[in-house]
Amino acid sequence: MIPIHELLNRIRWDERYGAADFTIGYYDRLEGEIIRVAVGEMLFDKDDRFDFQFIDESGVLHTVPLHRIKQVFKDGQLIWERTH
């Protein structure tokens, strides 16, 4: 299985591949469930390779470690999943 940071890099930097509609599902410990975020809404700090940020619909900034990403969807199809 491709490491998540490599898949995210391909989505972000490969124009052809990244043109699809990508969504990630990460495990939120407070909610106790998988939360989906469109890759286009994810913010990446060029100096931090271990997490991403996004602003939710309430305007709250969330920082999510990459190890919490459990699923990646391309055009609605599950293409990557971490089960542990």
N, CA, C and O atoms as a Maestro MAE file, in Angstrom:
{
 s_m_m2io_version
 :::
 2.0.0
}

f_m_ct {
 s_m_title
 :::
 protein
 m_atom[336] {
  # First column is atom index #
  i_m_mmod_type
  r_m_x_coord
  r_m_y_coord
  r_m_z_coord
  i_m_residue_number
  s_m_chain_name
  s_m_pdb_residue_name
  s_m_pdb_atom_name
  i_m_atomic_number
  :::
  1 25 0.849 -1.177 0.000 1 A "MET " " N  " 7
  2 3 0.000 0.000 0.000 1 A "MET " " CA " 6
  3 2 0.897 1.245 0.000 1 A "MET " " C  " 6
  4 15 1.882 1.309 0.736 1 A "MET " " O  " 8
  5 25 0.551 2.211 -0.818 2 A "ILE " " N  " 7
  6 3 1.300 3.457 -0.901 2 A "ILE " " CA " 6
  7 2 1.118 4.248 0.408 2 A "ILE " " C  " 6
  8 15 0.000 4.330 0.916 2 A "ILE " " O  " 8
  9 25 2.176 4.822 0.953 3 A "PRO " " N  " 7
  10 3 2.043 5.643 2.160 3 A "PRO " " CA " 6
  11 2 1.155 6.872 1.873 3 A "PRO " " C  " 6
  12 15 1.161 7.404 0.763 3 A "PRO " " O  " 8
  13 25 0.402 7.305 2.879 4 A "ILE " " N  " 7
  14 3 -0.559 8.392 2.684 4 A "ILE " " CA " 6
  15 2 0.118 9.677 2.236 4 A "ILE " " C  " 6
  16 15 -0.438 10.404 1.413 4 A "ILE " " O  " 8
  17 25 1.292 9.976 2.749 5 A "HIS " " N  " 7
  18 3 1.937 11.228 2.328 5 A "HIS " " CA " 6
  19 2 2.307 11.202 0.837 5 A "HIS " " C  " 6
  20 15 2.277 12.237 0.172 5 A "HIS " " O  " 8
  21 25 2.652 10.024 0.320 6 A "GLU " " N  " 7
  22 3 2.964 9.907 -1.105 6 A "GLU " " CA " 6
  23 2 1.697 10.062 -1.953 6 A "GLU " " C  " 6
  24 15 1.726 10.710 -2.999 6 A "GLU " " O  " 8
  25 25 0.598 9.473 -1.508 7 A "LEU " " N  " 7
  26 3 -0.660 9.605 -2.241 7 A "LEU " " CA " 6
  27 2 -1.122 11.060 -2.239 7 A "LEU " " C  " 6
  28 15 -1.546 11.569 -3.276 7 A "LEU " " O  " 8
  29 25 -1.048 11.729 -1.105 8 A "LEU " " N  " 7
  30 3 -1.441 13.141 -1.048 8 A "LEU " " CA " 6
  31 2 -0.555 13.998 -1.945 8 A "LEU " " C  " 6
  32 15 -1.047 14.912 -2.606 8 A "LEU " " O  " 8
  33 25 0.740 13.715 -1.975 9 A "ASN " " N  " 7
  34 3 1.633 14.456 -2.864 9 A "ASN " " CA " 6
  35 2 1.251 14.249 -4.331 9 A "ASN " " C  " 6
  36 15 1.275 15.195 -5.118 9 A "ASN " " O  " 8
  37 25 0.904 13.033 -4.692 10 A "ARG " " N  " 7
  38 3 0.507 12.774 -6.080 10 A "ARG " " CA " 6
  39 2 -0.772 13.539 -6.416 10 A "ARG " " C  " 6
  40 15 -0.882 14.134 -7.488 10 A "ARG " " O  " 8
  41 25 -1.737 13.522 -5.495 11 A "ILE " " N  " 7
  42 3 -2.986 14.245 -5.721 11 A "ILE " " CA " 6
  43 2 -2.713 15.739 -5.894 11 A "ILE " " C  " 6
  44 15 -3.292 16.387 -6.765 11 A "ILE " " O  " 8
  45 25 -1.834 16.272 -5.065 12 A "ARG " " N  " 7
  46 3 -1.562 17.709 -5.077 12 A "ARG " " CA " 6
  47 2 -0.713 18.156 -6.257 12 A "ARG " " C  " 6
  48 15 -0.916 19.256 -6.773 12 A "ARG " " O  " 8
  49 25 0.234 17.331 -6.699 13 A "TRP " " N  " 7
  50 3 1.222 17.804 -7.674 13 A "TRP " " CA " 6
  51 2 1.101 17.184 -9.058 13 A "TRP " " C  " 6
  52 15 1.671 17.721 -10.008 13 A "TRP " " O  " 8
  53 25 0.388 16.083 -9.209 14 A "ASP " " N  " 7
  54 3 0.176 15.479 -10.525 14 A "ASP " " CA " 6
  55 2 -1.133 16.033 -11.079 14 A "ASP " " C  " 6
  56 15 -2.215 15.598 -10.685 14 A "ASP " " O  " 8
  57 25 -1.029 16.995 -11.994 15 A "GLU " " N  " 7
  58 3 -2.212 17.706 -12.484 15 A "GLU " " CA " 6
  59 2 -3.259 16.776 -13.084 15 A "GLU " " C  " 6
  60 15 -4.455 16.957 -12.856 15 A "GLU " " O  " 8
  61 25 -2.824 15.797 -13.836 16 A "ARG " " N  " 7
  62 3 -3.777 14.857 -14.447 16 A "ARG " " CA " 6
  63 2 -4.503 14.034 -13.391 16 A "ARG " " C  " 6
  64 15 -5.731 13.956 -13.379 16 A "ARG " " O  " 8
  65 25 -3.732 13.429 -12.518 17 A "TYR " " N  " 7
  66 3 -4.321 12.572 -11.482 17 A "TYR " " CA " 6
  67 2 -5.155 13.411 -10.509 17 A "TYR " " C  " 6
  68 15 -6.256 13.015 -10.128 17 A "TYR " " O  " 8
  69 25 -4.631 14.556 -10.117 18 A "GLY " " N  " 7
  70 3 -5.296 15.403 -9.132 18 A "GLY " " CA " 6
  71 2 -6.520 16.129 -9.636 18 A "GLY " " C  " 6
  72 15 -7.204 16.792 -8.856 18 A "GLY " " O  " 8
  73 25 -6.822 16.022 -10.940 19 A "ALA " " N  " 7
  74 3 -7.991 16.695 -11.492 19 A "ALA " " CA " 6
  75 2 -9.297 16.042 -11.049 19 A "ALA " " C  " 6
  76 15 -10.363 16.638 -11.201 19 A "ALA " " O  " 8
  77 25 -9.233 14.841 -10.511 20 A "ALA " " N  " 7
  78 3 -10.433 14.137 -10.040 20 A "ALA " " CA " 6
  79 2 -10.927 14.773 -8.731 20 A "ALA " " C  " 6
  80 15 -10.266 15.641 -8.162 20 A "ALA " " O  " 8
  81 25 -12.072 14.332 -8.279 21 A "ASP " " N  " 7
  82 3 -12.667 14.810 -7.027 21 A "ASP " " CA " 6
  83 2 -12.199 13.886 -5.889 21 A "ASP " " C  " 6
  84 15 -12.674 12.756 -5.773 21 A "ASP " " O  " 8
  85 25 -11.276 14.364 -5.060 22 A "PHE " " N  " 7
  86 3 -10.731 13.563 -3.971 22 A "PHE " " CA " 6
  87 2 -11.282 14.022 -2.626 22 A "PHE " " C  " 6
  88 15 -11.444 15.215 -2.370 22 A "PHE " " O  " 8
  89 25 -11.563 13.045 -1.782 23 A "THR " " N  " 7
  90 3 -12.015 13.281 -0.415 23 A "THR " " CA " 6
  91 2 -11.262 12.324 0.488 23 A "THR " " C  " 6
  92 15 -11.044 11.166 0.134 23 A "THR " " O  " 8
  93 25 -10.864 12.811 1.659 24 A "ILE " " N  " 7
  94 3 -10.241 11.911 2.632 24 A "ILE " " CA " 6
  95 2 -11.216 11.719 3.792 24 A "ILE " " C  " 6
  96 15 -12.069 12.565 4.060 24 A "ILE " " O  " 8
  97 25 -11.066 10.600 4.461 25 A "GLY " " N  " 7
  98 3 -11.819 10.330 5.681 25 A "GLY " " CA " 6
  99 2 -10.818 10.131 6.802 25 A "GLY " " C  " 6
  100 15 -9.962 9.249 6.734 25 A "GLY " " O  " 8
  101 25 -10.930 10.960 7.842 26 A "TYR " " N  " 7
  102 3 -10.017 10.813 8.971 26 A "TYR " " CA " 6
  103 2 -10.821 10.495 10.229 26 A "TYR " " C  " 6
  104 15 -11.991 10.858 10.349 26 A "TYR " " O  " 8
  105 25 -10.162 9.810 11.160 27 A "TYR " " N  " 7
  106 3 -10.824 9.455 12.405 27 A "TYR " " CA " 6
  107 2 -10.722 10.625 13.373 27 A "TYR " " C  " 6
  108 15 -9.627 11.061 13.728 27 A "TYR " " O  " 8
  109 25 -11.886 11.131 13.796 28 A "ASP " " N  " 7
  110 3 -11.960 12.212 14.774 28 A "ASP " " CA " 6
  111 2 -12.190 11.593 16.144 28 A "ASP " " C  " 6
  112 15 -13.225 10.974 16.391 28 A "ASP " " O  " 8
  113 25 -11.219 11.764 17.028 29 A "ARG " " N  " 7
  114 3 -11.314 11.151 18.357 29 A "ARG " " CA " 6
  115 2 -12.447 11.727 19.187 29 A "ARG " " C  " 6
  116 15 -13.075 10.997 19.954 29 A "ARG " " O  " 8
  117 25 -12.724 13.009 19.053 30 A "LEU " " N  " 7
  118 3 -13.797 13.615 19.836 30 A "LEU " " CA " 6
  119 2 -15.173 13.150 19.368 30 A "LEU " " C  " 6
  120 15 -16.056 12.874 20.181 30 A "LEU " " O  " 8
  121 25 -15.344 13.069 18.063 31 A "GLU " " N  " 7
  122 3 -16.624 12.623 17.501 31 A "GLU " " CA " 6
  123 2 -16.749 11.096 17.528 31 A "GLU " " C  " 6
  124 15 -17.855 10.558 17.536 31 A "GLU " " O  " 8
  125 25 -15.608 10.408 17.542 32 A "GLY " " N  " 7
  126 3 -15.623 8.946 17.540 32 A "GLY " " CA " 6
  127 2 -16.062 8.365 16.210 32 A "GLY " " C  " 6
  128 15 -16.607 7.263 16.159 32 A "GLY " " O  " 8
  129 25 -15.825 9.106 15.127 33 A "GLU " " N  " 7
  130 3 -16.244 8.638 13.811 33 A "GLU " " CA " 6
  131 2 -15.324 9.190 12.728 33 A "GLU " " C  " 6
  132 15 -14.474 10.043 12.981 33 A "GLU " " O  " 8
  133 25 -15.520 8.677 11.514 34 A "ILE " " N  " 7
  134 3 -14.768 9.137 10.355 34 A "ILE " " CA " 6
  135 2 -15.423 10.414 9.832 34 A "ILE " " C  " 6
  136 15 -16.633 10.457 9.606 34 A "ILE " " O  " 8
  137 25 -14.610 11.450 9.646 35 A "ILE " " N  " 7
  138 3 -15.059 12.730 9.093 35 A "ILE " " CA " 6
  139 2 -14.448 12.869 7.703 35 A "ILE " " C  " 6
  140 15 -13.259 12.608 7.519 35 A "ILE " " O  " 8
  141 25 -15.241 13.271 6.740 36 A "ARG " " N  " 7
  142 3 -14.748 13.442 5.368 36 A "ARG " " CA " 6
  143 2 -14.442 14.910 5.095 36 A "ARG " " C  " 6
  144 15 -15.175 15.812 5.499 36 A "ARG " " O  " 8
  145 25 -13.327 15.113 4.392 37 A "VAL " " N  " 7
  146 3 -12.883 16.456 4.004 37 A "VAL " " CA " 6
  147 2 -12.433 16.396 2.551 37 A "VAL " " C  " 6
  148 15 -11.679 15.500 2.171 37 A "VAL " " O  " 8
  149 25 -12.887 17.336 1.745 38 A "ALA " " N  " 7
  150 3 -12.425 17.431 0.367 38 A "ALA " " CA " 6
  151 2 -10.949 17.833 0.369 38 A "ALA " " C  " 6
  152 15 -10.547 18.719 1.123 38 A "ALA " " O  " 8
  153 25 -10.159 17.196 -0.458 39 A "VAL " " N  " 7
  154 3 -8.733 17.499 -0.505 39 A "VAL " " CA " 6
  155 2 -8.512 18.978 -0.837 39 A "VAL " " C  " 6
  156 15 -7.548 19.576 -0.360 39 A "VAL " " O  " 8
  157 25 -9.379 19.565 -1.635 40 A "GLY " " N  " 7
  158 3 -9.257 20.978 -1.973 40 A "GLY " " CA " 6
  159 2 -9.414 21.910 -0.782 40 A "GLY " " C  " 6
  160 15 -9.001 23.068 -0.847 40 A "GLY " " O  " 8
  161 25 -10.003 21.424 0.306 41 A "GLU " " N  " 7
  162 3 -10.179 22.227 1.521 41 A "GLU " " CA " 6
  163 2 -9.029 22.048 2.510 41 A "GLU " " C  " 6
  164 15 -8.955 22.750 3.519 41 A "GLU " " O  " 8
  165 25 -8.139 21.109 2.215 42 A "MET " " N  " 7
  166 3 -7.023 20.823 3.115 42 A "MET " " CA " 6
  167 2 -5.913 21.843 2.918 42 A "MET " " C  " 6
  168 15 -5.595 22.218 1.789 42 A "MET " " O  " 8
  169 25 -5.328 22.288 4.020 43 A "LEU " " N  " 7
  170 3 -4.226 23.245 4.004 43 A "LEU " " CA " 6
  171 2 -2.970 22.524 4.467 43 A "LEU " " C  " 6
  172 15 -2.995 21.803 5.465 43 A "LEU " " O  " 8
  173 25 -1.873 22.718 3.746 44 A "PHE " " N  " 7
  174 3 -0.614 22.049 4.069 44 A "PHE " " CA " 6
  175 2 0.458 23.084 4.338 44 A "PHE " " C  " 6
  176 15 0.652 24.005 3.545 44 A "PHE " " O  " 8
  177 25 1.152 22.936 5.452 45 A "ASP " " N  " 7
  178 3 2.300 23.779 5.779 45 A "ASP " " CA " 6
  179 2 3.523 23.139 5.130 45 A "ASP " " C  " 6
  180 15 3.812 21.969 5.380 45 A "ASP " " O  " 8
  181 25 4.236 23.885 4.309 46 A "LYS " " N  " 7
  182 3 5.371 23.304 3.577 46 A "LYS " " CA " 6
  183 2 6.471 22.798 4.497 46 A "LYS " " C  " 6
  184 15 7.286 21.975 4.082 46 A "LYS " " O  " 8
  185 25 6.511 23.273 5.738 47 A "ASP " " N  " 7
  186 3 7.538 22.845 6.688 47 A "ASP " " CA " 6
  187 2 7.075 21.722 7.612 47 A "ASP " " C  " 6
  188 15 7.843 21.260 8.456 47 A "ASP " " O  " 8
  189 25 5.828 21.282 7.463 48 A "ASP " " N  " 7
  190 3 5.280 20.238 8.340 48 A "ASP " " CA " 6
  191 2 4.748 19.108 7.475 48 A "ASP " " C  " 6
  192 15 3.760 19.278 6.762 48 A "ASP " " O  " 8
  193 25 5.405 17.949 7.537 49 A "ARG " " N  " 7
  194 3 4.997 16.801 6.721 49 A "ARG " " CA " 6
  195 2 4.106 15.829 7.475 49 A "ARG " " C  " 6
  196 15 3.803 14.754 6.958 49 A "ARG " " O  " 8
  197 25 3.678 16.177 8.686 50 A "PHE " " N  " 7
  198 3 2.997 15.210 9.534 50 A "PHE " " CA " 6
  199 2 1.518 15.484 9.756 50 A "PHE " " C  " 6
  200 15 0.832 14.658 10.359 50 A "PHE " " O  " 8
  201 25 1.006 16.612 9.290 51 A "ASP " " N  " 7
  202 3 -0.412 16.890 9.477 51 A "ASP " " CA " 6
  203 2 -0.927 17.831 8.397 51 A "ASP " " C  " 6
  204 15 -0.164 18.351 7.583 51 A "ASP " " O  " 8
  205 25 -2.235 18.035 8.411 52 A "PHE " " N  " 7
  206 3 -2.872 19.011 7.540 52 A "PHE " " CA " 6
  207 2 -3.873 19.781 8.385 52 A "PHE " " C  " 6
  208 15 -4.203 19.382 9.501 52 A "PHE " " O  " 8
  209 25 -4.344 20.874 7.843 53 A "GLN " " N  " 7
  210 3 -5.350 21.670 8.526 53 A "GLN " " CA " 6
  211 2 -6.519 21.904 7.589 53 A "GLN " " C  " 6
  212 15 -6.380 21.838 6.367 53 A "GLN " " O  " 8
  213 25 -7.679 22.179 8.182 54 A "PHE " " N  " 7
  214 3 -8.839 22.607 7.403 54 A "PHE " " CA " 6
  215 2 -9.736 23.432 8.310 54 A "PHE " " C  " 6
  216 15 -9.689 23.313 9.535 54 A "PHE " " O  " 8
  217 25 -10.542 24.259 7.695 55 A "ILE " " N  " 7
  218 3 -11.492 25.086 8.425 55 A "ILE " " CA " 6
  219 2 -12.869 24.494 8.194 55 A "ILE " " C  " 6
  220 15 -13.304 24.350 7.052 55 A "ILE " " O  " 8
  221 25 -13.563 24.148 9.289 56 A "ASP " " N  " 7
  222 3 -14.882 23.531 9.145 56 A "ASP " " CA " 6
  223 2 -15.949 24.583 8.829 56 A "ASP " " C  " 6
  224 15 -15.659 25.776 8.747 56 A "ASP " " O  " 8
  225 25 -17.184 24.117 8.655 57 A "GLU " " N  " 7
  226 3 -18.280 25.011 8.269 57 A "GLU " " CA " 6
  227 2 -18.591 26.072 9.326 57 A "GLU " " C  " 6
  228 15 -19.252 27.065 9.021 57 A "GLU " " O  " 8
  229 25 -18.126 25.877 10.565 58 A "SER " " N  " 7
  230 3 -18.323 26.860 11.630 58 A "SER " " CA " 6
  231 2 -17.168 27.858 11.709 58 A "SER " " C  " 6
  232 15 -17.196 28.772 12.533 58 A "SER " " O  " 8
  233 25 -16.155 27.691 10.858 59 A "GLY " " N  " 7
  234 3 -15.007 28.584 10.868 59 A "GLY " " CA " 6
  235 2 -13.909 28.179 11.832 59 A "GLY " " C  " 6
  236 15 -12.991 28.957 12.090 59 A "GLY " " O  " 8
  237 25 -13.993 26.969 12.366 60 A "VAL " " N  " 7
  238 3 -13.000 26.467 13.319 60 A "VAL " " CA " 6
  239 2 -11.864 25.785 12.560 60 A "VAL " " C  " 6
  240 15 -12.101 24.946 11.691 60 A "VAL " " O  " 8
  241 25 -10.633 26.154 12.898 61 A "LEU " " N  " 7
  242 3 -9.453 25.540 12.293 61 A "LEU " " CA " 6
  243 2 -9.130 24.233 13.015 61 A "LEU " " C  " 6
  244 15 -9.016 24.208 14.240 61 A "LEU " " O  " 8
  245 25 -8.984 23.154 12.255 62 A "HIS " " N  " 7
  246 3 -8.631 21.839 12.795 62 A "HIS " " CA " 6
  247 2 -7.267 21.434 12.248 62 A "HIS " " C  " 6
  248 15 -6.973 21.648 11.072 62 A "HIS " " O  " 8
  249 25 -6.444 20.852 13.100 63 A "THR " " N  " 7
  250 3 -5.177 20.269 12.687 63 A "THR " " CA " 6
  251 2 -5.288 18.764 12.867 63 A "THR " " C  " 6
  252 15 -5.612 18.285 13.953 63 A "THR " " O  " 8
  253 25 -5.019 18.023 11.806 64 A "VAL " " N  " 7
  254 3 -5.216 16.577 11.814 64 A "VAL " " CA " 6
  255 2 -3.899 15.896 11.421 64 A "VAL " " C  " 6
  256 15 -3.367 16.159 10.343 64 A "VAL " " O  " 8
  257 25 -3.376 15.028 12.285 65 A "PRO " " N  " 7
  258 3 -2.176 14.262 11.918 65 A "PRO " " CA " 6
  259 2 -2.483 13.311 10.751 65 A "PRO " " C  " 6
  260 15 -3.572 12.742 10.671 65 A "PRO " " O  " 8
  261 25 -1.523 13.152 9.866 66 A "LEU " " N  " 7
  262 3 -1.732 12.276 8.713 66 A "LEU " " CA " 6
  263 2 -2.040 10.841 9.121 66 A "LEU " " C  " 6
  264 15 -2.733 10.130 8.394 66 A "LEU " " O  " 8
  265 25 -1.535 10.404 10.274 67 A "HIS " " N  " 7
  266 3 -1.789 9.013 10.678 67 A "HIS " " CA " 6
  267 2 -3.261 8.766 11.019 67 A "HIS " " C  " 6
  268 15 -3.678 7.617 11.160 67 A "HIS " " O  " 8
  269 25 -4.046 9.835 11.152 68 A "ARG " " N  " 7
  270 3 -5.475 9.652 11.412 68 A "ARG " " CA " 6
  271 2 -6.296 9.482 10.138 68 A "ARG " " C  " 6
  272 15 -7.483 9.159 10.202 68 A "ARG " " O  " 8
  273 25 -5.666 9.700 8.976 69 A "ILE " " N  " 7
  274 3 -6.389 9.485 7.722 69 A "ILE " " CA " 6
  275 2 -6.601 7.986 7.557 69 A "ILE " " C  " 6
  276 15 -5.655 7.200 7.597 69 A "ILE " " O  " 8
  277 25 -7.853 7.609 7.374 70 A "LYS " " N  " 7
  278 3 -8.209 6.190 7.267 70 A "LYS " " CA " 6
  279 2 -8.686 5.802 5.874 70 A "LYS " " C  " 6
  280 15 -8.628 4.630 5.502 70 A "LYS " " O  " 8
  281 25 -9.164 6.791 5.091 71 A "GLN " " N  " 7
  282 3 -9.710 6.477 3.778 71 A "GLN " " CA " 6
  283 2 -9.414 7.611 2.804 71 A "GLN " " C  " 6
  284 15 -9.285 8.771 3.196 71 A "GLN " " O  " 8
  285 25 -9.309 7.252 1.523 72 A "VAL " " N  " 7
  286 3 -9.217 8.239 0.446 72 A "VAL " " CA " 6
  287 2 -10.181 7.794 -0.649 72 A "VAL " " C  " 6
  288 15 -10.186 6.634 -1.060 72 A "VAL " " O  " 8
  289 25 -10.995 8.738 -1.110 73 A "PHE " " N  " 7
  290 3 -11.961 8.484 -2.169 73 A "PHE " " CA " 6
  291 2 -11.600 9.314 -3.387 73 A "PHE " " C  " 6
  292 15 -11.240 10.485 -3.271 73 A "PHE " " O  " 8
  293 25 -11.701 8.695 -4.555 74 A "LYS " " N  " 7
  294 3 -11.497 9.382 -5.838 74 A "LYS " " CA " 6
  295 2 -12.800 9.269 -6.607 74 A "LYS " " C  " 6
  296 15 -13.238 8.167 -6.936 74 A "LYS " " O  " 8
  297 25 -13.425 10.411 -6.895 75 A "ASP " " N  " 7
  298 3 -14.714 10.433 -7.590 75 A "ASP " " CA " 6
  299 2 -15.730 9.506 -6.913 75 A "ASP " " C  " 6
  300 15 -16.496 8.809 -7.578 75 A "ASP " " O  " 8
  301 25 -15.717 9.517 -5.577 76 A "GLY " " N  " 7
  302 3 -16.680 8.734 -4.800 76 A "GLY " " CA " 6
  303 2 -16.309 7.284 -4.577 76 A "GLY " " C  " 6
  304 15 -17.000 6.585 -3.836 76 A "GLY " " O  " 8
  305 25 -15.239 6.812 -5.195 77 A "GLN " " N  " 7
  306 3 -14.813 5.416 -5.064 77 A "GLN " " CA " 6
  307 2 -13.677 5.322 -4.054 77 A "GLN " " C  " 6
  308 15 -12.726 6.100 -4.122 77 A "GLN " " O  " 8
  309 25 -13.763 4.389 -3.129 78 A "LEU " " N  " 7
  310 3 -12.696 4.163 -2.156 78 A "LEU " " CA " 6
  311 2 -11.476 3.606 -2.884 78 A "LEU " " C  " 6
  312 15 -11.551 2.551 -3.514 78 A "LEU " " O  " 8
  313 25 -10.330 4.333 -2.793 79 A "ILE " " N  " 7
  314 3 -9.112 3.885 -3.485 79 A "ILE " " CA " 6
  315 2 -7.996 3.548 -2.517 79 A "ILE " " C  " 6
  316 15 -7.005 2.932 -2.909 79 A "ILE " " O  " 8
  317 25 -8.139 3.944 -1.244 80 A "TRP " " N  " 7
  318 3 -7.081 3.709 -0.252 80 A "TRP " " CA " 6
  319 2 -7.748 3.605 1.104 80 A "TRP " " C  " 6
  320 15 -8.645 4.381 1.431 80 A "TRP " " O  " 8
  321 25 -7.297 2.628 1.898 81 A "GLU " " N  " 7
  322 3 -7.881 2.471 3.233 81 A "GLU " " CA " 6
  323 2 -6.844 1.893 4.187 81 A "GLU " " C  " 6
  324 15 -6.106 0.966 3.854 81 A "GLU " " O  " 8
  325 25 -6.815 2.471 5.376 82 A "ARG " " N  " 7
  326 3 -5.966 1.966 6.466 82 A "ARG " " CA " 6
  327 2 -6.925 1.393 7.503 82 A "ARG " " C  " 6
  328 15 -7.813 2.094 7.990 82 A "ARG " " O  " 8
  329 25 -6.747 0.143 7.831 83 A "THR " " N  " 7
  330 3 -7.688 -0.512 8.741 83 A "THR " " CA " 6
  331 2 -7.264 -0.479 10.191 83 A "THR " " C  " 6
  332 15 -8.070 -0.780 11.071 83 A "THR " " O  " 8
  333 25 -6.021 -0.122 10.463 84 A "HIS " " N  " 7
  334 3 -5.561 -0.098 11.860 84 A "HIS " " CA " 6
  335 2 -5.271 1.305 12.317 84 A "HIS " " C  " 6
  336 15 -4.875 1.512 13.464 84 A "HIS " " O  " 8
  :::
 }
 m_bond[335] {
  # First column is bond index #
  i_m_from
  i_m_to
  i_m_order
  :::
  1 1 2 1
  2 2 3 1
  3 3 4 2
  4 3 5 1
  5 5 6 1
  6 6 7 1
  7 7 8 2
  8 7 9 1
  9 9 10 1
  10 10 11 1
  11 11 12 2
  12 11 13 1
  13 13 14 1
  14 14 15 1
  15 15 16 2
  16 15 17 1
  17 17 18 1
  18 18 19 1
  19 19 20 2
  20 19 21 1
  21 21 22 1
  22 22 23 1
  23 23 24 2
  24 23 25 1
  25 25 26 1
  26 26 27 1
  27 27 28 2
  28 27 29 1
  29 29 30 1
  30 30 31 1
  31 31 32 2
  32 31 33 1
  33 33 34 1
  34 34 35 1
  35 35 36 2
  36 35 37 1
  37 37 38 1
  38 38 39 1
  39 39 40 2
  40 39 41 1
  41 41 42 1
  42 42 43 1
  43 43 44 2
  44 43 45 1
  45 45 46 1
  46 46 47 1
  47 47 48 2
  48 47 49 1
  49 49 50 1
  50 50 51 1
  51 51 52 2
  52 51 53 1
  53 53 54 1
  54 54 55 1
  55 55 56 2
  56 55 57 1
  57 57 58 1
  58 58 59 1
  59 59 60 2
  60 59 61 1
  61 61 62 1
  62 62 63 1
  63 63 64 2
  64 63 65 1
  65 65 66 1
  66 66 67 1
  67 67 68 2
  68 67 69 1
  69 69 70 1
  70 70 71 1
  71 71 72 2
  72 71 73 1
  73 73 74 1
  74 74 75 1
  75 75 76 2
  76 75 77 1
  77 77 78 1
  78 78 79 1
  79 79 80 2
  80 79 81 1
  81 81 82 1
  82 82 83 1
  83 83 84 2
  84 83 85 1
  85 85 86 1
  86 86 87 1
  87 87 88 2
  88 87 89 1
  89 89 90 1
  90 90 91 1
  91 91 92 2
  92 91 93 1
  93 93 94 1
  94 94 95 1
  95 95 96 2
  96 95 97 1
  97 97 98 1
  98 98 99 1
  99 99 100 2
  100 99 101 1
  101 101 102 1
  102 102 103 1
  103 103 104 2
  104 103 105 1
  105 105 106 1
  106 106 107 1
  107 107 108 2
  108 107 109 1
  109 109 110 1
  110 110 111 1
  111 111 112 2
  112 111 113 1
  113 113 114 1
  114 114 115 1
  115 115 116 2
  116 115 117 1
  117 117 118 1
  118 118 119 1
  119 119 120 2
  120 119 121 1
  121 121 122 1
  122 122 123 1
  123 123 124 2
  124 123 125 1
  125 125 126 1
  126 126 127 1
  127 127 128 2
  128 127 129 1
  129 129 130 1
  130 130 131 1
  131 131 132 2
  132 131 133 1
  133 133 134 1
  134 134 135 1
  135 135 136 2
  136 135 137 1
  137 137 138 1
  138 138 139 1
  139 139 140 2
  140 139 141 1
  141 141 142 1
  142 142 143 1
  143 143 144 2
  144 143 145 1
  145 145 146 1
  146 146 147 1
  147 147 148 2
  148 147 149 1
  149 149 150 1
  150 150 151 1
  151 151 152 2
  152 151 153 1
  153 153 154 1
  154 154 155 1
  155 155 156 2
  156 155 157 1
  157 157 158 1
  158 158 159 1
  159 159 160 2
  160 159 161 1
  161 161 162 1
  162 162 163 1
  163 163 164 2
  164 163 165 1
  165 165 166 1
  166 166 167 1
  167 167 168 2
  168 167 169 1
  169 169 170 1
  170 170 171 1
  171 171 172 2
  172 171 173 1
  173 173 174 1
  174 174 175 1
  175 175 176 2
  176 175 177 1
  177 177 178 1
  178 178 179 1
  179 179 180 2
  180 179 181 1
  181 181 182 1
  182 182 183 1
  183 183 184 2
  184 183 185 1
  185 185 186 1
  186 186 187 1
  187 187 188 2
  188 187 189 1
  189 189 190 1
  190 190 191 1
  191 191 192 2
  192 191 193 1
  193 193 194 1
  194 194 195 1
  195 195 196 2
  196 195 197 1
  197 197 198 1
  198 198 199 1
  199 199 200 2
  200 199 201 1
  201 201 202 1
  202 202 203 1
  203 203 204 2
  204 203 205 1
  205 205 206 1
  206 206 207 1
  207 207 208 2
  208 207 209 1
  209 209 210 1
  210 210 211 1
  211 211 212 2
  212 211 213 1
  213 213 214 1
  214 214 215 1
  215 215 216 2
  216 215 217 1
  217 217 218 1
  218 218 219 1
  219 219 220 2
  220 219 221 1
  221 221 222 1
  222 222 223 1
  223 223 224 2
  224 223 225 1
  225 225 226 1
  226 226 227 1
  227 227 228 2
  228 227 229 1
  229 229 230 1
  230 230 231 1
  231 231 232 2
  232 231 233 1
  233 233 234 1
  234 234 235 1
  235 235 236 2
  236 235 237 1
  237 237 238 1
  238 238 239 1
  239 239 240 2
  240 239 241 1
  241 241 242 1
  242 242 243 1
  243 243 244 2
  244 243 245 1
  245 245 246 1
  246 246 247 1
  247 247 248 2
  248 247 249 1
  249 249 250 1
  250 250 251 1
  251 251 252 2
  252 251 253 1
  253 253 254 1
  254 254 255 1
  255 255 256 2
  256 255 257 1
  257 257 258 1
  258 258 259 1
  259 259 260 2
  260 259 261 1
  261 261 262 1
  262 262 263 1
  263 263 264 2
  264 263 265 1
  265 265 266 1
  266 266 267 1
  267 267 268 2
  268 267 269 1
  269 269 270 1
  270 270 271 1
  271 271 272 2
  272 271 273 1
  273 273 274 1
  274 274 275 1
  275 275 276 2
  276 275 277 1
  277 277 278 1
  278 278 279 1
  279 279 280 2
  280 279 281 1
  281 281 282 1
  282 282 283 1
  283 283 284 2
  284 283 285 1
  285 285 286 1
  286 286 287 1
  287 287 288 2
  288 287 289 1
  289 289 290 1
  290 290 291 1
  291 291 292 2
  292 291 293 1
  293 293 294 1
  294 294 295 1
  295 295 296 2
  296 295 297 1
  297 297 298 1
  298 298 299 1
  299 299 300 2
  300 299 301 1
  301 301 302 1
  302 302 303 1
  303 303 304 2
  304 303 305 1
  305 305 306 1
  306 306 307 1
  307 307 308 2
  308 307 309 1
  309 309 310 1
  310 310 311 1
  311 311 312 2
  312 311 313 1
  313 313 314 1
  314 314 315 1
  315 315 316 2
  316 315 317 1
  317 317 318 1
  318 318 319 1
  319 319 320 2
  320 319 321 1
  321 321 322 1
  322 322 323 1
  323 323 324 2
  324 323 325 1
  325 325 326 1
  326 326 327 1
  327 327 328 2
  328 327 329 1
  329 329 330 1
  330 330 331 1
  331 331 332 2
  332 331 333 1
  333 333 334 1
  334 334 335 1
  335 335 336 2
  :::
 }
}
